[in-house]
Amino acid sequence: MIIWGVLQLGGIFTPGLLDDVDSVYLEVAREMLVRHDYVTPYVDGIRFFDKPPLMYWLAAGSMKIFGPHDWAGRLPLTLLVLGLIFSVYSLGRRFFGERGGFYSGLAIATSIGPYLFTRFYIPDVPLALWMTVSIHLLLIALDRVRTHESALKPMLGFAAVTALNVLTKGFIGLVFPVGFALIFLLLTRQIRAMLRLHLVASTALFLLIALPWHVLAAIRNPAIDANARGWFWFYVINEHFMRFLGKRIPHDYGQVPLLLFWGMILAWLLPWAVFLPRAIRWGVATLRTQGMKARASEAPLTLFLWAFTVIGFFSLGSRQEYYALPALPALAILAGGQLERAEDPLHPGSRHAGYFWTRWLLLPITTLAAVVCTWFAITAPTPPAGVDISDLLTTNPERYTLALGHLYDLTGKAMGFFRFPLILVAVSMYAAGLTAWLLRRKGKCYAANVTLAIAMMGNLWGMHEGLARFYPILGSKGLADAINSVFQPGDQIMLDGELTSGSSIAFYTRQPLHLVNGRVNGPWYGSFWPDAARVFETEDSLHQAWASHDRVFLMTYEPQRRLTDLRPFGGVYELKSEGGKTVLTNHP
């Protein structure tokens, strides 16, 4: 609870919303409140069919209670992370006892991936939560079948959680848990147990929860013509099947190479991933000696199959850096089990392995990270007064379709902006590796693991501080605040390009954004509906608006080009420049 409170709850207030999916999804939730339409998502007044509604509903409910603030929109995801921590603890306790569950919870709470990918509002960590809970409920149901008790309640829970999974991430929310269940039953030769798993009642409950929104969305958004082919085509065919094949229209996302995707899985579970080799070796040995039907094999079979189901699925289709997150709870529990065995006097080999991997993998990794951070903290030049961080970065627009694409923009000169976060990470990494090694060398495994978790709190908070300093590149709250300070009824706000170039401005100003040459990507499909907001502008309409008596705010990445372009049509005044983006206006 302390870890969650510091890292998750303490981090929802800063920085501002990021441009792209973070602010787009929360703006959808805000517009749901304004429109009182909880079936058809809209963004910037345009239908938006990319994702199912549960994350929108949760954010909208939170903002209904607390107001349309960014922290209120983030709060549901923060609470779902707490649920994930305790669900991992609970399943880890089933497999490896109280201490194993505790270490599993520590691992998922302080790993890099689950923290990094809750800094913006995406549904992949909630998907990991539903996956964890559904698998645990399935195992409880099978326990009851073996003891000739009713499995109705856990199976109804499995159905309800799977329905929430579908409403969170789409059809993979059904494919993952059901696919896992079928393969698990086949491998353990329990396929006949399906007769006692109350499939009719469970399916009925699943449909009762998951089906209404899908039916209503299809009815309210039918096909109109060859361009507006309806909700069903875009959400079911395009967003699911075509995305899996890498042929989704529009193709506004990147593709991570397969080997890099696999490597990142271990990176997201650092530092606890260093204990996975021994855990995997234990699991393979258990399955070989005990067989898949043995109760002793339940933990390794469940965790291996779980991770393989998720990782294998995305290895075959489109994938981004964070798509493997639903597999991380399984790997965290594997690591937690290894740490628990290292304390058991009946498993001296595990204790030696824990020390071995701490000495030869954890200590070098953390020391290397600490040395690199220390080097940059000491050698990075202090940025001159008044210099914007964007002036010291490179630009790599071909990388920006990836979630972490902007990291490629960093340069040595820019590291001066990150001196405090670098120092914080360096100190934390020195403590994480060296202290854990010394304590484990003395046989104090519990103290070593808790120290490692506490050190990771410092490391992750350093990442948060780094994100706050990098925020002007990733978000536009400062520009939105500048617009709000002078905005009057009748003024127009325009973006020079697509919506995601400054989508957080829509959330913070509560105003529609007019898009100059921006009828692409997210709003493109919804723009074919007759009720689409008239927000798409051309160069000619921009020039006409600039020459009018009404005030226009234009956010652009190319201020010099726009200065030359707009001067023949009226005055051009700079309101604010930040993060490589500038807001120009036609009236002082």
PyMOL commands that set and color helices and strands:
alter all, ss='L'
color gray80, all
select helices_A, chain A and resi 2-7+9-11+21-35+54-66+70-110+112-116+124-146+152-169+172-187+191-196+199-220+230-244+258-268+272-290+295-316+325-341+348-379+389-392+397-399+405-409+412-441+445-474+477-486+499-501+504-509+525-528+539-547+559-569
alter helices_A, ss='H'
color red, helices_A
select strands_A, chain A and resi 42-43+46-47+492-496+513-516+536-537+552-556+573-578+581-585
alter strands_A, ss='S'
color yellow, strands_A
deselect
rebuild
show_as cartoon
